[in-house]
Amino acid sequence: MSTTLSVEGEIAVVTIDNPPVNATGRAVRQALADAVASTEHNPDIKAVVLQCAGSTFVAGADIREFGKPPLEPHLPDVLVQIENATKPWVAAVHGSALGGGLELAMACHYRIATPQARFGLPEVTLGLIPGAGGTIRLPRLVSAETALDMVAGGKPITAPKALEAGLIDEISGGQLAEDALAFAAKVMNGKTHVPTLDRSVNMPKDRGKFDLQASIIRKKARGHTAPSVAVTAVQNALSMPAADALAAERAAFIKLKSTPQSTALRHIFFAERATARIDRIKDVSPRDISHIGVVGGGTMGAGITAACLLAGLDVTLLERDNAAAELGQDRVLNILSGSLKRGLVSAENHLQMLAGFRTATEYVALKNAQVVIEAVFEDMAVKKEVFAQLDATVRPDAILATNTSYLDVNEIAAAVSEPGRVIGLHFFSPAHIMKLLEIVVPDQVADDVLATSVALAKRLRKIPVLAGVCDGFIGNRIMSAYRRECDYMLEDGAFPHEIDTAMRAFGFKMGIYQMQDLAGLEIAWAMRKRRAATRDPAERYVDIPDKLCEMGRFGRKTGCGWHNYNDGKEARAPEVKALIISEAKRKGITRKNFSADDIMRRILKCMQSEAQLILSEGIASSADDIDVVMVNAYGFPRWMGGPLHLLNADVGAATG
Ligand code: 3H9
């Protein structure tokens, strides 16, 4: 790392260069403190521009330092030194000003940014709140409502929004460095600059609405502690003198730093970034990809198509006839217009996506695609037929991917003349939203096919996790195992609402039975029927799910499944309770009561032992990868860090 100080006329330019993200590690903090001292003592300097080298402004404190004893100088003290400088400091922001980075920018007297810059306080995503004055300075620059959203929600805002909110003073029209110097020249001889902490705080415009916003944040956080602490910190900023609010913020930050939740969230942060570090392909260049083919325009195929279009790729979507192609097209267009309406894409981008999208009914239309992703019905014979057709029509070097969620990708690969180009790309529904992409690695896959798949995942802004070939890969295999365990618990004494309630209390958004009711029970039923002939007769088998389907209870869409739905409102189903009791009786099982703790202990134990098996068989490359899968696609509460983190950290339910 190097932090340099150069002089342009009467303006000092401090440049932080601390790759990869210019985090405020100890050396940076010291360099900033030195820069304040030297610019304050130099009578020739009238203003200071603070900028960063590399791809971003300061993206926060150095998270790797959080597990170690804090070293002086501390960031809050350095920021007070900057803020109290007699010469104006101008932060020139490109990339992201996050966490301690935004706190640093707010301690400067002015902020100028590129149009693409982003500003945020994502500390809650690490189980923390800002610890260097962020919760106190922010509501002195922006409205109390915006401050609450940013501190407790953790989502960054764009430069235009930051300008509108009052967080920054100017957006650079071209060259940030030059514009920052010009800005500094403009302010250096003007009126005295007011330290942000000395400004008056912006009180809520409507106290009732503000309090409601706060209570919604607390409720949504479920078992995650930090958002609620963040709300309190903003409330303190509004009601206490700045010095007291600062002391309270710092104390809360230090306390949160050592909680199991923060440890778990930091674990997941680094685990998500490690999944793509794959030894096998470290020296392999991915191919350039611009055109994707998708076979099948159902929910999955349409979601995959939209994900690719949103990432700027051209897509040809293949369906078996015009009617199906039209339905697929409608699904894709709906997703794209939803993104436009929510402001996630610009009108110009939306038009570009439409121009890059076409549907077709003949395989020949895929002849130029560099990657073809199959998302047809989950049946081996159907998949093999699709792959044989692809083998005969698409370019010989095209990567052929299957979106199967359970089937043997080696067997699918054997259906083409060059199995080395076949790989599994297991997306999760809705595919344009879910962050995880399981990359299923068959035996013969070529290295550059793997490297290109990993690069494609990143282009789609997804987290790639490699999985070996087995029934259900990583995530579905663990889910099948614990679903089975839950069904055993039904016979042994629990009821569906008790299991769902225990899971929600643990932090899942939904219980396993609510989730099945939402997704529909018929697909799993069809799969069980297909597998019935090969099932081990010695294996414990719970008939309740099959019997539910035989009763026409397919979930929410039929108004009943594991639960009843009256006008969409969930209610306990006496018919299901009776069925469970009679099935237990039929099998001679004496039912006993299960507490929420008993239920979660059994679910976790099952998840953990299946995860360990997956690890020992080499299906997953690391325990961290398994945690990333469970957190990003199966609703495992992020602040618990994943099933193996819980096991390894021996932290039990990370309730702190
Ligand atoms: C904080 O600031 C607390 C303060 O309020 C109080 C202080 C007293 N530290 O994500 P990428 C590494 S809490 C250390 O792949 P991108 C990351 O591990 C902090 N390392 O890049 C990776 O390493 P590797 C609040 C960090 O371009 C490499 O940088 N700030 C940090 O996709 C590249 O990362 C945040 O929570 C860090 N702070 O995205 C922001 N950040 O190559 C966290 C990153 O070895 N960071 N690394 O795997 C991010 O959101 C993204 O990294 C960012 C870039 C958007 C900046």
Residues whose N, C-alpha, C, O or C-beta is under 5 A from the ligand:
A	BS01	3H9	P20 V21 A23 A59 G60 A61 D62 I63 R64 L75 S96 L98 G99 G100 P122 E123 I129 P130 G131 A132 R273
